[in-house]
Amino acid sequence: MTAFDEYERRTWAGRAEAFAGSFARLCAYPASQLLDAAAVGEGVRVLDVGTGTGTVAAAACERGAKVTAVDAEPSMVELAGQAAPSAEVVTAVLPELPFEDGAFDAVVGNFVLNHVGRPRDALAELRRVVRPGGRIALTIWAVPAPAGQALLGRAVEAADVTRPSDLPPLAAEDDFPRDPAGLVSLMASAGLREATCETLRWDHRASAEEWWSGPAAGVAFIGQLLLSQSEQTRADVKRHFEVLSQEFLGEDGLLVLPHAALLAGACR
């Protein structure tokens, strides 16, 4: 594993419940469109990679698909198994999956490429396990991030937080432009055909308490960044978050947070 992969394993260890209570609803938004892009329906053998709490796997089961789901984090696998009891849910880590070549008709990955150290290798592995002519569909977060998506990052910047040295970036040679052209090019470089990409935009509604609970519990990069700071600095970040949140406050008291993701599909 790369240093980035090792960091991701530490980041998510034991944090499934915290994710479920904070960012899981946000990440669930593209589930239906993701399954449509992979042509997942009745009887389709589908693999959901990086299933998290199992939202996409459960949606695929509702369509009558034959669902296998994997995640690198055991606590996520446990919750996914509860969300999709008819699916086979196992622990597995990209870019090495425990399946035969061409084992699936379709593969989906909801934001999984954001969490692997070698995205091209991960895509090559997904290509290996889908049958010839089968489809792969993926989402990643769009860059630049819309205002709501950037809220927590703005609070961190306002508190003058610096990135600790033990939070490794993705290696430059493994990174790619997080725009439609960049994602399509990455898929093509992994041997996938007829890749297309669209941008999904939506307003996510959440209470300020819910939105803060994720980073406060160490969820994702922003959470690890926050936990690496002193108690005083964490308090400063929260103060800035509370002020900046007022920009997104709706009439019902919930935050209305604009987000954007890229949805790409391709064939083997």
C-alpha positions in Angstrom: 0.0 0.0 0.0 1.0 3.6 -0.5 1.4 6.0 2.4 -1.9 7.5 1.3 -3.6 4.1 1.5 -2.2 3.4 5.0 -3.4 6.8 6.1 -6.9 6.0 4.7 -7.0 2.7 6.7 -6.1 4.6 9.9 -8.6 7.4 9.1 -11.6 5.2 8.8 -10.8 2.5 11.4 -13.9 2.1 13.7 -15.6 5.2 12.3 -18.6 3.7 10.5 -21.1 4.9 13.1 -19.7 8.4 13.1 -19.9 8.5 9.3 -23.4 7.1 9.3 -24.5 10.0 11.6 -22.8 12.7 9.6 -21.8 12.4 5.9 -23.6 9.2 4.9 -26.8 10.9 3.8 -24.8 13.3 1.6 -22.9 10.5 -0.1 -26.2 8.6 -0.7 -27.5 11.3 -3.1 -26.0 9.8 -6.4 -27.0 6.2 -5.6 -29.9 5.9 -8.1 -28.1 7.6 -10.9 -24.9 5.5 -10.3 -26.9 2.3 -10.6 -28.6 3.6 -13.8 -25.2 4.4 -15.3 -24.1 0.8 -14.7 -27.4 -0.6 -16.1 -28.1 -2.4 -12.8 -31.5 -4.1 -12.7 -33.2 -7.5 -12.1 -30.7 -10.4 -12.1 -27.6 -8.3 -12.8 -24.5 -9.5 -10.9 -23.2 -6.2 -9.5 -20.2 -5.4 -7.3 -20.4 -2.3 -5.1 -16.8 -1.3 -4.2 -16.2 0.9 -1.2 -19.8 0.3 -0.1 -19.4 2.2 3.2 -22.7 1.9 5.1 -24.3 0.0 2.3 -26.6 2.6 0.7 -25.8 1.7 -2.9 -25.8 -2.0 -2.2 -29.2 -1.8 -0.6 -30.6 0.2 -3.5 -29.2 -2.4 -5.9 -30.9 -5.2 -3.9 -34.2 -3.3 -4.2 -33.8 -3.5 -8.0 -33.5 -7.3 -7.8 -29.8 -7.4 -8.6 -27.5 -10.1 -7.3 -25.3 -7.9 -5.1 -21.8 -8.3 -3.7 -20.4 -5.4 -1.7 -16.9 -4.8 -0.3 -15.2 -2.2 1.9 -11.8 -1.9 3.4 -13.1 -1.0 6.8 -14.6 -3.8 8.9 -17.0 -1.5 10.8 -18.4 -0.4 7.5 -18.8 -4.0 6.4 -20.9 -4.6 9.5 -23.2 -1.7 8.9 -23.5 -2.5 5.2 -24.5 -6.1 6.0 -27.3 -4.7 8.1 -28.4 -2.3 5.4 -28.4 -5.0 2.6 -29.0 -8.3 4.3 -29.5 -10.1 1.0 -26.1 -9.0 -0.3 -22.8 -10.7 0.1 -20.7 -8.2 2.0 -17.0 -8.8 2.6 -13.9 -6.9 3.6 -11.6 -6.3 0.7 -9.1 -3.6 -0.3 -8.4 -2.1 -3.7 -6.4 -2.7 -5.9 -6.6 -6.4 -5.1 -10.1 -7.9 -5.0 -10.9 -11.6 -4.1 -12.9 -12.3 -7.3 -12.3 -14.1 -10.5 -11.9 -12.3 -13.8 -15.2 -11.3 -15.3 -17.2 -12.3 -12.2 -19.7 -9.4 -12.5 -22.0 -7.8 -15.0 -21.5 -4.4 -13.5 -19.3 -2.6 -11.0 -20.2 0.6 -9.1 -18.1 2.7 -6.8 -19.6 5.6 -5.0 -16.8 8.1 -4.1 -14.3 5.2 -3.7 -11.6 6.7 -6.0 -11.3 9.5 -3.5 -9.9 7.0 -1.0 -7.3 5.0 -3.0 -3.6 5.8 -3.4 -3.4 4.5 -7.0 -6.6 5.3 -8.8 -5.5 3.9 -12.2 -4.6 0.6 -10.6 -7.9 0.5 -8.8 -9.8 1.1 -12.1 -7.7 -1.6 -13.8 -8.8 -4.1 -11.1 -12.4 -3.1 -11.5 -12.1 -3.7 -15.2 -10.6 -7.2 -14.5 -13.6 -8.3 -12.4 -16.3 -7.1 -14.8 -17.2 -9.3 -17.8 -16.5 -8.2 -21.4 -19.2 -5.7 -22.3 -20.1 -5.1 -18.7 -20.3 -1.6 -17.3 -18.5 0.3 -14.6 -19.9 3.5 -13.0 -18.1 5.8 -10.5 -18.6 9.0 -8.6 -16.0 11.4 -7.2 -16.2 14.8 -5.7 -15.9 17.6 -8.2 -13.2 20.3 -8.1 -13.4 23.2 -7.5 -15.9 22.5 -4.7 -19.1 24.4 -4.5 -19.6 26.7 -1.5 -21.5 24.2 0.7 -18.9 21.5 0.0 -16.1 23.9 1.0 -17.7 25.1 4.3 -15.7 22.9 6.6 -12.5 23.6 4.7 -13.1 27.4 5.0 -13.5 27.1 8.7 -10.2 25.3 9.0 -8.5 27.9 6.8 -10.0 30.8 8.9 -8.4 29.3 12.0 -4.9 29.2 10.3 -4.7 25.4 10.6 -1.6 24.0 8.9 -1.4 20.5 7.4 0.5 18.1 9.6 3.3 16.1 7.9 1.8 12.8 8.8 -1.3 13.5 6.6 0.1 12.4 3.2 -1.2 13.8 -0.1 -1.8 11.6 -3.1 1.4 11.1 -5.0 1.6 13.5 -7.9 2.1 10.7 -10.4 -1.0 9.0 -9.2 -3.3 12.0 -9.2 -5.6 13.2 -12.0 -7.7 16.3 -12.7 -10.9 16.2 -10.8 -13.0 17.4 -13.7 -15.1 15.5 -16.4 -12.2 15.4 -18.9 -9.7 14.2 -16.2 -12.0 11.4 -15.0 -12.8 10.2 -18.6 -9.1 10.2 -19.4 -8.3 8.2 -16.3 -10.9 5.6 -17.2 -9.6 5.3 -20.7 -6.0 4.9 -19.5 -7.2 1.9 -17.4 -8.5 0.2 -20.6 -12.2 1.2 -20.3 -14.2 2.1 -23.4 -16.8 4.7 -24.3 -16.3 6.6 -21.0 -18.6 9.5 -20.4 -19.0 11.9 -17.4 -21.6 14.3 -16.1 -21.7 16.7 -13.2 -24.4 16.2 -10.5 -25.4 19.2 -8.4 -27.6 19.2 -5.4 -28.3 21.1 -2.1 -27.7 18.9 0.9 -29.8 19.8 4.0 -28.4 19.1 7.4 -28.3 20.6 10.9 -25.2 22.4 11.9 -24.8 19.9 14.7 -24.9 17.0 12.2 -22.5 18.6 9.9 -20.0 19.3 12.6 -20.3 15.9 14.2 -18.4 14.2 11.3 -15.1 16.1 11.6 -15.4 16.3 15.4 -15.3 12.5 15.4 -12.3 12.3 13.0 -14.3 11.3 9.9 -12.5 11.8 6.6 -9.5 14.0 5.9 -11.1 17.1 7.4 -11.8 15.2 10.6 -8.2 13.8 10.9 -6.9 17.3 10.3 -9.1 18.7 13.1 -8.1 16.0 15.6 -4.4 16.6 14.9 -4.8 20.2 16.3 -4.7 21.5 19.8 -7.9 21.8 21.8 -7.7 25.6 21.4 -7.3 25.4 17.7 -10.2 22.9 17.4 -12.3 25.4 19.4 -11.3 28.2 17.0 -12.3 26.1 14.0 -15.7 25.4 15.5 -16.2 29.1 16.2 -15.4 29.9 12.5 -17.7 27.1 11.4 -20.6 28.5 13.4 -20.1 32.0 11.9 -19.7 30.7 8.3 -22.6 28.4 8.6 -24.9 31.4 8.9 -24.5 31.9 5.1 -26.3 28.6 4.5 -29.0 28.8 7.1 -32.5 28.0 5.7 -35.8 29.2 7.1 -36.3 25.9 8.9 -33.0 26.2 10.7 -31.2 23.6 8.6 -28.1 24.3 6.5 -28.6 24.3 2.7 -25.2 23.2 1.4 -24.6 23.2 -2.4 -22.5 20.1 -3.5 -21.3 18.7 -6.8 -20.0 15.3 -7.9 -18.8 13.7 -11.1 -20.6 10.6 -12.3 -18.8 8.6 -15.0 -19.7 5.4 -16.8 -17.7 3.2 -19.2 -17.7 -0.3 -20.7 -15.1 -3.0 -20.5 
